[in-house]
Amino acid sequence: MKKIGFILVFMAMLCIAGCALADIQAYPVPAGTPTERVLFEITANGLDVGVYSDLNMKNLPVNFAYFNFDPGDEVTVRIRSGIPFEKVDILPARDDLEWSVDGRIITVKMTNPGDDLTFVFNDNYQGATLHLFTNEIDHEAQAKRKKFGTIYYGPGYHDLTHTQVKVGSGQTLYVDAGAVVNGPIVVENSKNVTIEGTGVIMMTQKSAVNPQYGNIVITLNHASNVTIKNVIANSHRTQNWTTHVYFSDNVLIENYKVVSTRYASVDALDISNSQNVTVKDCFLRSCDDCITIKGLGQSKTPDGSPPNEHIHVSGCVLWNDCNNAMVVGEESFAAYYDDISFKDIDVLYSYDDRDNHGKLEERAVMSIVTLHGTEITNILWEDIRVNNCQRLICFRFVDSFWFGSIQGDQSLPGFVDGVTVRNVTCNSNNKDKIANEILLYGWSKDKQLMNLTFENVMVNGRKFNSLVFPKVKTNSHVRNIRFK
């Protein structure tokens, strides 16, 4: 009888241990993974969670980590900080999140896989920070691994810095939890492609075998019907864009995480001359533009410069240490821009530039900037929540960028017609000279900003209801502005 009792107790103990392992999917950072100074120790229901690290524009650590669990489970996360702090904010701010602080230990109760939390200490957005990501466990991962046409990377470090991964038509690239792939991912002249998994894809150096894409983590070039979901991307020690969607169509980017914090030019997501692109439920942090919709056309004809149209971004969390959070234009060599929207967005932090703060007037949370003449119509920002920013809005034409090093062409015809900014709440209380600034500049009587609607735009509790508003700059080439 005692023997049977012992067996039952032993089986129960195994069940408890097995349930913990089954309910939480957490891995250490694989040996060999390039990293910087790790400041935090994290556990989820007692299991160690690997912490990755990069450096921000002040060369201070930005740590990030992830784990996966099943919907309906409750997870207790404990974070031990290696630095002292008097205050911590968990962003985006939520009333339903249960958390507490005891000395240097932060305890958070989590119940929704898919929540992404950012920890800012002592109100220092340019200091050390932590980003914590969660996903649902993919219980079909092993079945997907065996599926024909799948390129699979399992737990461990995979150094592809001297090669590249080309994902062809009908293929899936699966980067599983616990995996780190260091090298460029390219989808070129291909269709029906999926890039997924909850592992990490990074770039630490330029690929010697592919100078065209060698610094970009994920590139879609003349691709169609592509899905990118759940993976984490990090432009680690490189200074180039993280994700480029170029001359492509029918692209879905979902629950994608980017942490690219080196100064500078590490855009999180560049969409160029592409159509029918959906970006939703993503976390994007970059030390340059978070999301930029560019025109990088090859000629003045529509065939050489396809339009940017039917591009919709929703449910995202953004942090840009430099440049813009969301920008339509910049390089704007496209046949036209039409039907572009940003909805339900949290902007945690938006700063203009480390070395040229206040000197560059084409940077903001929400921007339309045309460097080349083109037609930009039907642009919408709706339900935007801004936590901390410098310039808030910038709609303007320019003839050059970066102190004249990038030249445009305003001899080409163009205009901006039909922009709506609705339900924006900016609670940024910076006292900086460009904080919460709004720039509205047309180019000439033949190239104007037209038909702009600002509806329920609140800046520190005050409604933007006329051009007689703090920090508004405009000129005579703006017409038909409506306030609601």
C-alpha positions, -999 to +999 in steps of 0.1 A: +000+000+000+028+024+009+045+015-025+013+024-044+010+057-025+046+066-033+040+059-070+008+080-070+027+109-053+056+105-078+032+105-107+015+136-094+048+154-091+057+145-126+024+158-138+029+191-120+064+194-135+051+184-170+022+208-168+046+237-160+068+228-189+038+224-212+022+256-201+053+278-204+077+278-233+108+296-223+144+292-236+178+306-226+196+328-250+215+302-272+253+300-268+271+321-294+243+347-298+258+382-300+246+403-271+255+433-250+250+441-213+221+422-198+205+440-169+175+419-160+168+384-148+133+371-156+113+341-146+078+330-158+061+307-133+096+300-120+111+291-154+141+311-165+135+334-195+164+343-218+172+380-220+186+395-252+203+429-254+213+456-278+224+493-273+204+524-278+215+557-293+232+566-259+250+533-259+229+521-230+213+486-229+179+478-243+170+443-231+143+422-246+129+388-238+100+365-247+081+334-236+050+316-248+020+302-230-015+290-236-046+312-235-064+310-202-033+303-182-021+327-155+016+334-155+035+351-127+065+370-142+093+381-119+119+406-131+150+413-111+166+446-121+204+449-121+201+486-117+184+506-089+153+526-097+128+548-079+100+545-104+090+522-132+062+526-158+048+496-177+036+507-211+012+509-228-006+520-197-033+496-187-058+496-158-063+458-159-027+448-154-018+435-120+017+443-109+038+453-080+074+464-070+094+452-041+129+467-040+145+457-074+119+430-081+089+437-104+061+411-103+035+410-131+005+387-135-001+379-172-031+361-186-031+371-223-005+356-246+002+383-272+007+411-246+038+431-252+050+451-222+076+478-220+094+489-188+107+524-185+127+534-154+128+568-137+110+584-167+143+580-187+133+570-222+169+574-234+181+551-206+181+514-201+147+498-210+132+463-211+107+449-236+089+417-228+070+398-255+046+369-252+029+346-277+007+316-277+025+283-278+024+269-313+015+233-307+016+226-344+053+236-347+066+201-352+039+193-377+048+224-396+085+214-395+078+183-414+056+199-440+070+199-475+086+232-484+094+243-449+128+257-440+131+250-403+154+264-376+150+249-341+164+260-308+200+271-309+222+297-326+224+296-364+252+317-378+243+326-414+263+358-417+283+344-446+252+333-465+215+341-468+182+323-467+161+327-498+125+316-493+110+306-526+074+303-539+052+281-518+078+278-490+076+286-453+105+297-431+099+286-395+121+301-368+110+281-337+110+293-301+145+292-288+161+297-322+183+326-332+190+330-369+218+355-377+217+364-414+195+380-441+162+365-451+152+372-487+119+366-506+126+376-542+103+372-573+083+347-552+047+342-541+027+323-515+055+326-488+052+325-450+079+336-424+068+326-389+077+312-355+085+329-323+123+329-325+147+357-333+161+368-366+191+392-364+218+408-384+252+415-368+272+422-399+268+427-437+265+395-456+295+390-479+275+370-504+246+394-509+256+431-510+221+441-522+203+428-491+232+422-468+223+446-441+185+441-441+171+414-418+140+406-439+135+417-475+105+412-498+114+421-534+088+417-561+070+393-539+033+385-537+010+368-511+035+369-482+028+365-445+053+375-417+041+367-382+052+363-346+090+364-352+113+389-335+138+409-356+169+428-344+193+448-366+220+441-341+253+460-347+242+469-383+230+503-395+204+496-421+167+489-423+152+460-405+124+450-429+118+461-465+087+454-485+097+465-520+076+464-552+054+438-536+016+431-531-008+413-508+015+413-477+003+405-442+026+414-413+011+403-380+023+402-344+058+410-356+083+424-332+113+446-340+139+459-316+165+478-337+180+504-315+215+513-328+220+549-340+208+552-368+190+543-401+176+511-386+140+516-398+117+490-384+095+487-415+099+503-449+071+498-475+081+509-510+060+511-541+037+483-528+000+476-527-024+458-504-002+456-473-017+450-439+003+455-407-014+446-375-007+439-338+030+446-341+056+460-317+081+481-336+110+499-320+137+515-341+164+542-340+149+558-371+115+555-387+092+529-372+069+527-403+078+546-435+060+543-468+085+553-494+086+558-532+119+543-545+108+541-581+132+536-610+117+560-636+090+587-639+065+562-655+039+543-635+055+510-646+089+521-632+074+537-601+043+517-589+020+534-565+017+529-527-019+521-521-043+501-499-018+500-470-034+496-435-017+496-401-036+488-369-032+477-333+005+485-332+028+498-305+056+521-318+088+536-303+112+556-325+143+570-310+149+591-341+130+604-371+093+595-374+069+570-358+046+569-389+055+586-422+040+587-456+065+598-482+101+609-475+115+594-507+083+597-527+091+586-562+058+567-567+031+570-593+008+580-564-002+573-528-038+564-520-059+548-493-034+546-464-045+543-428-030+540-393-056+530-366-055+521-329-018+529-324+001+535-292+032+556-296+053+551-265+082+574-274+090+596-304+122+616-307+137+635-336+175+630-336+203+624-311+229+647-327+206+672-344+178+677-319+154+704-330+172+711-363+153+687-387+118+698-396+106+667-413+103+645-382+072+638-361+049+612-347+026+615-378+042+628-410+035+633-446+067+644-463+071+646-501+106+648-515+095+643-551+064+655-567+035+630-565-001+628-556-010+618-520-047+612-513-069+596-487-046+593-457-061+585-422-048+585-387-074+574-362-074+564-325-037+573-319-024+575-283+008+593-278+027+588-245+059+608-250+070+627-281+087+657-296+070+670-327+035+657-331+025+664-367+045+673-398+028+676-432+051+693-457+070+693-490+108+694-490+135+695-517+162+677-497+170+656-466+198+653-442+214+687-448+212+684-485+228+650-489+196+634-503+181+655-531+145+655-543+127+669-573+098+693-567+097+702-604+074+672-608+037+680-602+019+668-571-002+676-541-016+663-508-054+661-508-076+645-482-060+638-448-079+630-417-065+630-382-092+617-358-093+608-321-057+615-312-047+619-275-012+633-268-003+633-232+033+642-237+043+670-213+078+677-226+089+713-222+112+710-252+110+737-279+096+714-305+075+692-282+039+688-295+047+710-325+024+709-356+038+718-390+016+723-420+035+736-450+024+736-487+050+742-514+035+766-538+001+777-552+003+748-576+014+723-550-007+725-519-019+708-488-056+705-493-087+692-474-073+685-440-096+674-412-086+674-376-113+658-354-110+654-317-073+659-315-064+665-279-029+678-268-025+677-230-062+681-225-066+709-250-085+704-283-067+714-315-095+734-330-079+762-349-046+773-364-044+797-334-030+769-313+003+765-294+032+755-316+014+755-349+034+766-379+019+769-414+020+790-446-003+803-473-002+771-494-026+752-471-063+753-478-096+738-466-087+729-431-116+716-410-118+712-373-143+690-355 
